[in-house]
Amino acid sequence: MSTSSPARGRATASLKRRRTPKPVRLALLYIGLWAAFIWCVFPFYWMIATSLRAKDEIFARPPSIVPHAITLQNYVDLLVGAQFWRFALNSLFLTLSVTIVSVLLSVTAGYAMARHRFKGSVMLPLFMLYGQMFPPVLLLIPFYIQLKFLGWLDSLYGLIPVYLSYMLPLCVWLMRGFFAQVPHSLEDAARLDGCTRWQAFWRVILPMARPGIVAVATWVMIHTWNEFLYASTFILSERNRTLPLGLSGLIGQYTTDWGMLMAGGVVTAAPILLIFFFLQKHLVAGVGGGAVKG
């Protein structure tokens, strides 16, 4: 024991001498964080900078990091000359419709699955998640055949059930997990105070599940607003195009108006960034809370 103790002390002292000093470790940490930050933010900066450049400066070589002369002409051309507002209204209608229906169905289905036990109540959520394993591109042909049979091709109304089919399973799963975290005693206490089951759900359970509802609504809004694959397949006419389809129309076969395209990207991304800025706390809490409870 006496011989091993000095050896252990010398080994510990040797490890301490070899350890990188704390200021160096902090400097390396901050350098890594700043590098990751620049890597993630630079594409957005370049999109904004390109949207503020004059058309002749966009193709200048070598390109400048900062625009020499800031102009808003690209935004004027986008908002006045192009059919931007028609595309924006189509996307807004589609996003609000899918979000409202998704929230209503996921809240009611999630509450029923969390509070009631029925035959298959354990396996049903798993089967719902199995549907998320299939790539969306595999469902293009079945959806196309169904929409053509129903006469819903080239219709915004036809996209609503298509989006709901692959968004609802995850929404129901999240809301089921969130409702499962709410203690049964709170609902029982409300029932003892004279509330009906509906009143207890509306006044007690639903307010406690608000972060989950915000998370579900935000996730559906973002995916519907930015969806391109199904919209580009099932929308045929220009008047029914959504924003992603409308922006893709700015890319020509021989020439592309990069200034207007980048301006459209900035305007399209602005609502998503605002949603994240104001609802990020509820979004993180909702996703984390709904995912842990089985």
C-alpha positions as CSV (number, residue, x, y, z in Angstrom):
1,M,0.0,0.0,0.0
2,S,2.8,2.4,0.9
3,T,4.6,1.8,-2.4
4,S,1.5,2.1,-4.6
5,S,0.4,5.4,-3.1
6,P,3.4,7.4,-4.1
7,A,3.2,5.9,-7.6
8,R,-0.4,6.8,-7.9
9,G,0.4,10.4,-6.8
10,R,3.1,10.7,-9.4
11,A,0.7,9.5,-12.1
12,T,-1.9,12.0,-11.0
13,A,0.6,14.8,-11.0
14,S,1.8,13.7,-14.5
15,L,-1.8,13.8,-15.8
16,K,-2.3,17.2,-14.4
17,R,0.8,18.5,-16.1
18,R,-0.2,17.1,-19.4
19,R,-3.8,18.4,-19.2
20,T,-4.5,21.4,-21.5
21,P,-4.7,24.7,-19.5
22,K,-8.2,26.0,-19.0
23,P,-7.8,29.2,-21.0
24,V,-6.6,27.2,-24.0
25,R,-9.6,24.8,-23.7
26,L,-12.0,27.7,-23.5
27,A,-10.4,29.4,-26.5
28,L,-10.7,26.2,-28.6
29,L,-14.3,25.8,-27.5
30,Y,-15.3,29.3,-28.5
31,I,-13.4,29.0,-31.8
32,G,-15.4,25.8,-32.5
33,L,-18.7,27.4,-31.6
34,W,-18.0,30.5,-33.8
35,A,-17.0,28.2,-36.7
36,A,-20.2,26.3,-36.4
37,F,-22.3,29.5,-36.1
38,I,-20.7,31.0,-39.2
39,W,-21.2,27.7,-41.1
40,C,-24.9,27.7,-40.3
41,V,-25.6,31.4,-40.7
42,F,-23.5,32.3,-43.7
43,P,-26.0,30.8,-46.3
44,F,-28.8,32.9,-44.8
45,Y,-26.5,36.0,-44.9
46,W,-25.5,35.3,-48.5
47,M,-29.2,35.0,-49.5
48,I,-30.0,38.3,-47.8
49,A,-27.0,40.0,-49.3
50,T,-27.7,38.8,-52.8
51,S,-31.3,40.0,-52.5
52,L,-30.0,43.5,-51.8
53,R,-27.5,43.6,-54.7
54,A,-28.0,45.2,-58.1
55,K,-28.3,42.7,-60.9
56,D,-24.9,43.6,-62.4
57,E,-23.2,43.2,-59.0
58,I,-24.6,39.7,-58.5
59,F,-22.5,38.3,-61.4
60,A,-19.4,40.4,-60.6
61,R,-16.1,38.4,-60.2
62,P,-14.7,38.0,-57.7
63,P,-17.9,38.3,-55.6
64,S,-17.9,40.7,-52.7
65,I,-18.9,39.7,-49.2
66,V,-20.7,43.0,-48.5
67,P,-22.9,44.6,-51.2
68,H,-21.4,47.8,-52.6
69,A,-24.7,49.5,-53.2
70,I,-27.8,48.3,-51.4
71,T,-31.0,48.3,-53.4
72,L,-34.6,47.1,-52.8
73,Q,-35.4,46.7,-56.5
74,N,-35.4,42.9,-56.3
75,Y,-38.1,43.1,-53.6
76,V,-40.1,45.6,-55.6
77,D,-40.0,43.3,-58.7
78,L,-41.0,40.3,-56.6
79,L,-44.0,42.0,-54.8
80,V,-45.2,44.0,-57.7
81,G,-44.3,42.3,-61.0
82,A,-44.5,38.6,-60.1
83,Q,-47.6,36.7,-58.9
84,F,-46.1,36.5,-55.4
85,W,-49.3,37.5,-53.6
86,R,-51.4,34.8,-55.3
87,F,-48.8,32.1,-54.4
88,A,-48.6,33.5,-50.8
89,L,-52.4,33.3,-50.4
90,N,-52.4,29.8,-51.7
91,S,-49.7,28.8,-49.2
92,L,-51.5,30.6,-46.4
93,F,-54.8,28.9,-47.1
94,L,-53.2,25.5,-47.3
95,T,-51.1,26.0,-44.2
96,L,-54.0,27.3,-42.0
97,S,-56.3,24.5,-43.2
98,V,-53.9,21.7,-42.5
99,T,-52.8,23.1,-39.2
100,I,-56.3,23.6,-37.8
101,V,-57.5,20.1,-38.9
102,S,-54.2,18.6,-37.6
103,V,-54.5,20.2,-34.2
104,L,-58.2,19.3,-33.7
105,L,-57.8,15.7,-34.7
106,S,-54.5,15.1,-32.9
107,V,-55.8,16.7,-29.6
108,T,-58.9,14.6,-29.6
109,A,-57.3,11.4,-30.8
110,G,-54.3,11.9,-28.5
111,Y,-56.5,12.4,-25.4
112,A,-58.6,9.4,-26.2
113,M,-55.5,7.2,-26.7
114,A,-53.9,8.5,-23.5
115,R,-57.0,8.2,-21.2
116,H,-58.9,5.1,-22.5
117,R,-57.8,1.5,-22.9
118,F,-59.3,-0.5,-25.7
119,K,-58.3,-3.5,-27.8
120,G,-55.2,-2.5,-29.7
121,S,-54.5,0.7,-27.8
122,V,-50.9,-0.4,-27.2
123,M,-50.1,-1.4,-30.8
124,L,-52.0,1.4,-32.5
125,P,-49.5,4.2,-31.7
126,L,-46.7,2.0,-33.0
127,F,-48.4,1.2,-36.2
128,M,-49.0,5.0,-36.7
129,L,-45.3,5.6,-36.3
130,Y,-44.4,2.8,-38.7
131,G,-46.1,4.9,-41.4
132,Q,-43.5,7.6,-40.9
133,M,-40.8,5.1,-42.0
134,F,-41.8,5.2,-45.6
135,P,-40.2,8.0,-47.8
136,P,-42.9,10.4,-49.1
137,V,-41.8,9.7,-52.7
138,L,-43.1,6.2,-52.4
139,L,-46.6,7.5,-51.9
140,L,-46.7,9.7,-55.0
141,I,-48.3,7.2,-57.4
142,P,-51.0,6.0,-54.9
143,F,-51.9,9.6,-54.0
144,Y,-51.9,10.6,-57.7
145,I,-54.3,7.7,-58.6
146,Q,-56.7,8.6,-55.7
147,L,-56.7,12.3,-56.4
148,K,-57.3,11.7,-60.1
149,F,-60.2,9.3,-59.3
150,L,-61.8,11.9,-57.0
151,G,-61.2,14.8,-59.5
152,W,-59.0,16.6,-57.0
153,L,-55.8,17.0,-59.1
154,D,-54.6,20.6,-59.5
155,S,-56.6,21.6,-56.4
156,L,-55.5,23.0,-53.1
157,Y,-58.3,21.0,-51.5
158,G,-56.7,17.8,-52.7
159,L,-53.4,18.6,-51.0
160,I,-55.1,18.9,-47.6
161,P,-55.8,15.1,-47.1
162,V,-52.4,14.3,-48.6
163,Y,-50.6,16.4,-46.1
164,L,-52.7,15.2,-43.2
165,S,-52.0,11.5,-44.1
166,Y,-48.3,11.8,-43.1
167,M,-48.5,14.6,-40.6
168,L,-51.3,13.3,-38.3
169,P,-49.5,10.2,-37.0
170,L,-46.6,12.1,-35.4
171,C,-49.0,14.8,-34.2
172,V,-51.2,12.2,-32.5
173,W,-48.1,10.5,-31.0
174,L,-46.9,13.8,-29.5
175,M,-50.3,14.8,-28.1
176,R,-50.8,11.3,-26.7
177,G,-47.5,11.6,-24.8
178,F,-48.4,15.0,-23.5
179,F,-51.8,14.0,-22.2
180,A,-50.3,10.9,-20.6
181,Q,-48.1,13.2,-18.4
182,V,-51.2,15.0,-17.0
183,P,-52.1,13.2,-13.7
184,H,-55.5,11.5,-13.7
185,S,-56.1,13.0,-10.2
186,L,-56.5,16.5,-11.7
187,E,-59.3,15.3,-14.0
188,D,-60.9,13.3,-11.2
189,A,-60.9,16.3,-8.9
190,A,-62.6,18.4,-11.6
191,R,-65.2,15.7,-12.0
192,L,-65.8,15.7,-8.2
193,D,-66.3,19.5,-8.3
194,G,-69.2,19.0,-10.7
195,C,-67.5,19.3,-14.1
196,T,-68.5,17.0,-16.9
197,R,-65.8,15.1,-18.8
198,W,-65.9,17.7,-21.6
199,Q,-65.6,20.6,-19.1
200,A,-62.7,18.9,-17.3
201,F,-61.0,18.4,-20.6
202,W,-61.5,22.0,-21.7
203,R,-60.8,23.8,-18.4
204,V,-58.1,21.6,-16.8
205,I,-56.4,19.2,-19.3
206,L,-56.3,21.3,-22.4
207,P,-54.5,24.3,-20.7
208,M,-51.8,22.0,-19.3
209,A,-51.2,20.6,-22.8
210,R,-50.7,24.1,-24.4
211,P,-47.0,23.6,-25.1
212,G,-47.7,20.3,-26.9
213,I,-50.4,22.0,-29.0
214,V,-48.0,24.8,-29.9
215,A,-45.3,22.3,-30.9
216,V,-47.7,20.3,-33.1
217,A,-49.1,23.5,-34.7
218,T,-45.7,24.9,-35.4
219,W,-44.3,21.6,-36.8
220,V,-47.3,21.3,-39.2
221,M,-47.1,25.0,-40.3
222,I,-43.4,24.7,-41.1
223,H,-43.8,21.5,-43.1
224,T,-46.9,22.6,-45.0
225,W,-45.5,26.1,-45.8
226,N,-42.2,24.6,-47.2
227,E,-43.6,21.4,-48.8
228,F,-42.5,21.1,-52.4
229,L,-42.6,17.4,-53.6
230,Y,-46.4,16.7,-53.4
231,A,-47.3,20.3,-54.5
232,S,-45.1,20.1,-57.6
233,T,-46.6,16.7,-58.5
234,F,-50.3,17.4,-57.9
235,I,-50.6,21.1,-58.8
236,L,-50.6,21.6,-62.6
237,S,-51.8,25.2,-63.2
238,E,-49.9,28.4,-62.3
239,R,-52.8,29.9,-60.4
240,N,-52.8,27.1,-57.8
241,R,-49.1,27.2,-57.1
242,T,-47.8,27.6,-53.6
243,L,-44.8,29.8,-52.7
244,P,-42.1,27.1,-53.1
245,L,-43.6,26.3,-56.6
246,G,-43.8,29.9,-57.5
247,L,-40.2,30.6,-56.5
248,S,-39.1,27.5,-58.5
249,G,-40.7,29.2,-61.5
250,L,-38.1,31.9,-61.3
251,I,-35.4,29.4,-62.3
252,G,-35.4,29.5,-66.1
253,Q,-33.8,27.1,-68.6
254,Y,-31.2,29.6,-69.7
255,T,-31.3,32.5,-67.3
256,T,-32.3,32.9,-63.6
257,D,-33.2,36.1,-61.8
258,W,-31.1,35.4,-58.8
259,G,-31.8,38.7,-57.1
260,M,-35.6,38.2,-57.2
261,L,-35.2,34.5,-56.3
262,M,-33.1,35.4,-53.2
263,A,-35.6,38.1,-52.3
264,G,-38.4,35.5,-52.5
265,G,-36.4,33.2,-50.3
266,V,-36.0,35.9,-47.6
267,V,-39.7,36.8,-47.7
268,T,-40.8,33.1,-47.6
269,A,-38.4,32.3,-44.7
270,A,-39.4,35.4,-42.6
271,P,-42.7,34.0,-41.2
272,I,-40.9,30.7,-40.2
273,L,-38.2,32.7,-38.4
274,L,-40.8,34.8,-36.6
275,I,-42.7,31.7,-35.4
276,F,-39.4,30.2,-34.0
277,F,-38.5,33.5,-32.3
278,F,-41.8,33.9,-30.5
279,L,-42.7,30.2,-29.8
280,Q,-39.3,28.5,-29.3
281,K,-39.8,28.0,-25.6
282,H,-43.2,26.3,-26.1
283,L,-41.8,24.4,-29.1
284,V,-38.9,22.8,-27.2
285,A,-41.1,22.0,-24.2
286,G,-43.8,20.5,-26.4
287,V,-41.5,18.2,-28.4
288,G,-39.6,17.1,-25.3
289,G,-42.7,16.5,-23.2
290,G,-44.6,14.6,-25.8
291,A,-41.8,12.3,-26.7
292,V,-40.8,10.9,-23.3
293,K,-44.1,9.4,-22.2
294,G,-45.1,6.2,-23.9
